[in-house]
C-alpha cells in the first residue's frame, strides 16, 4: 500500500485552518494538528513528517529555534519541508527565519489551488485533478494492438488514472488522446504502471505514466492544471 504523506500543522488560527481544511482532508494525506511550537518539537522528533505547515509568528518560540529543532539530526522529521503562513507584511521576515531545506512562505490569502500546488511541490508529488473526461487508448499488447475507450478519473502533469475500460497489463504502452474541459486536445504515449483497487482507492482502473507528448500537448496540459484547483495531492 502506498505510504500516506504525513503533515503536521502548527499554531494555525481557526480562520487559516478552515481555509486550508479541504487540502488537509484529502485521502493521500495523514494530518496531525498542534497549537504550540514546543509541542510540535516533541511530535516531530518522534515521528517523521513530510511537511510542516506553520503559522508565523509562533505563539511560544522564535522561528529560527523551531526550524533548528525540526531539522536537527535527532529529529525524525529532519528532512521535512516547511510551509509558512503569515501576513504579507511579515513574509520577508518569515523567509529570513528559515535556514536549510525546502520551504515556501505564503500570506495565507492565496487561492486554495495555489496553496495546494505549493504543498504538492514541497511533498514532491504532482497534484491530481478529477475532470472525469473520456479518453481513447490504442494499446500495444502481446497479441497485437487494440483500441479501448475509458474515462479519466484523475489527472496530473505526470499521468492519469483510467476507469471503465478493460484492465490493461502493467507495462503495456498506449497511445492516448483526450479533450480537456476547456476543449484543448492532449495526445501522447503512456505506460501502464499499476492497477487501482477499489478497497484502497475507491475506484477500479489502471494508472498510466506519461512517456511523451505530441508537440505542444504538455504545455496545454500544464496550462490547464495551473488554472484548476487540485482534487487531491
CORVEN-V359289 format. One record per residue. N is the residue number from 1. RES is the residue in one letter. PSI is psi in radians with two decimals (NA if undefined). Layout:
N_RES_PSI / N_RES_PSI
This chain:
1_X_2.40 / 2_X_2.32 / 3_X_2.33 / 4_X_2.55 / 5_X_2.23 / 6_X_2.25 / 7_X_2.39 / 8_X_2.12 / 9_X_2.43 / 10_X_2.12 / 11_X_0.58 / 12_X_2.27 / 13_X_2.89 / 14_X_-0.71 / 15_X_-0.78 / 16_X_-0.74 / 17_X_-0.72 / 18_X_-0.59 / 19_X_-0.66 / 20_X_0.05 / 21_X_-0.74 / 22_X_-0.61 / 23_X_-0.76 / 24_X_-0.36 / 25_X_0.01 / 26_X_2.56 / 27_X_-0.28 / 28_X_0.07 / 29_X_2.63 / 30_X_2.16 / 31_X_2.38 / 32_X_2.48 / 33_X_2.31 / 34_X_2.77 / 35_X_-0.20 / 36_X_2.61 / 37_X_-0.66 / 38_X_-0.63 / 39_X_-0.70 / 40_X_-0.65 / 41_X_-0.84 / 42_X_-0.81 / 43_X_-0.81 / 44_X_-0.42 / 45_X_-0.54 / 46_X_-0.54 / 47_X_2.51 / 48_X_2.20 / 49_X_2.42 / 50_X_-0.51 / 51_X_2.33 / 52_X_2.09 / 53_X_2.07 / 54_X_2.39 / 55_X_2.37 / 56_X_2.33 / 57_X_2.71 / 58_X_2.62 / 59_X_-0.31 / 60_X_-0.01 / 61_X_2.86 / 62_X_2.56 / 63_X_-0.75 / 64_X_-0.67 / 65_X_-0.70 / 66_X_-0.84 / 67_X_-0.73 / 68_X_-0.67 / 69_X_-0.79 / 70_X_-0.65 / 71_X_0.29 / 72_X_2.78 / 73_X_-0.47 / 74_X_-0.05 / 75_X_2.32 / 76_X_-0.31 / 77_X_0.44 / 78_X_-0.41 / 79_X_0.13 / 80_X_2.54 / 81_X_2.74 / 82_X_2.34 / 83_X_2.04 / 84_X_2.26 / 85_X_2.17 / 86_X_-3.03 / 87_X_2.70 / 88_X_-0.64 / 89_X_-0.32 / 90_X_0.12 / 91_X_-0.78 / 92_X_-0.70 / 93_X_-0.71 / 94_X_-0.72 / 95_X_-0.65 / 96_X_-0.32 / 97_X_-0.06 / 98_X_2.22 / 99_X_2.23 / 100_X_2.49 / 101_X_2.84 / 102_X_2.44 / 103_X_2.77 / 104_X_2.60 / 105_X_2.25 / 106_X_2.73 / 107_X_-0.24 / 108_X_-0.12 / 109_X_-0.03 / 110_X_2.74 / 111_X_2.62 / 112_X_-0.62 / 113_X_-0.67 / 114_X_-0.76 / 115_X_-0.70 / 116_X_-0.73 / 117_X_-0.63 / 118_X_-0.77 / 119_X_-0.73 / 120_X_-0.70 / 121_X_-0.79 / 122_X_-0.54 / 123_X_-0.06 / 124_X_0.75 / 125_X_2.76 / 126_X_2.20 / 127_X_2.53 / 128_X_2.57 / 129_X_2.72 / 130_X_1.32 / 131_X_-0.37 / 132_X_1.21 / 133_X_2.63 / 134_X_2.65 / 135_X_2.67 / 136_X_2.34 / 137_X_2.21 / 138_X_1.79 / 139_X_2.36 / 140_X_1.94 / 141_X_3.00 / 142_X_-0.60 / 143_X_0.33 / 144_X_-2.93 / 145_X_2.51 / 146_X_2.60 / 147_X_2.29 / 148_X_2.63 / 149_X_2.49 / 150_X_-2.99 / 151_X_2.44 / 152_X_1.91 / 153_X_-0.69 / 154_X_2.76 / 155_X_2.45 / 156_X_-3.11 / 157_X_-0.32 / 158_X_-0.19 / 159_X_-3.02 / 160_X_2.77 / 161_X_2.14 / 162_X_2.32 / 163_X_3.02 / 164_X_0.65 / 165_X_2.73 / 166_X_2.45 / 167_X_1.94 / 168_X_2.60 / 169_X_2.59 / 170_X_2.34 / 171_X_-0.27 / 172_X_2.45 / 173_X_2.43 / 174_X_2.40 / 175_X_2.19 / 176_X_2.77 / 177_X_2.55 / 178_X_2.75 / 179_X_2.14 / 180_X_2.79 / 181_X_-0.42 / 182_X_0.05 / 183_X_-0.17 / 184_X_2.50 / 185_X_2.38 / 186_X_2.23 / 187_X_2.63 / 188_X_-2.79 / 189_X_2.47 / 190_X_2.79 / 191_X_2.38 / 192_X_2.12 / 193_X_-0.33 / 194_X_2.89 / 195_X_2.39 / 196_X_2.36 / 197_X_2.37 / 198_X_-0.61 / 199_X_-0.55 / 200_X_-0.68 / 201_X_0.09 / 202_X_0.36 / 203_X_2.54 / 204_X_2.34 / 205_X_-2.77 / 206_X_2.58 / 207_X_2.36 / 208_X_2.33 / 209_X_2.21 / 210_X_2.23 / 211_X_-0.81 / 212_X_2.93 / 213_X_2.68 / 214_X_2.71 / 215_X_2.26 / 216_X_-0.23 / 217_X_-0.64 / 218_X_-0.69 / 219_X_-0.65 / 220_X_-0.81 / 221_X_-0.78 / 222_X_-0.74 / 223_X_-0.68 / 224_X_-0.79 / 225_X_-0.63 / 226_X_-0.36 / 227_X_-0.11 / 228_X_2.69 / 229_X_2.20 / 230_X_2.48 / 231_X_-0.50 / 232_X_2.66 / 233_X_NA
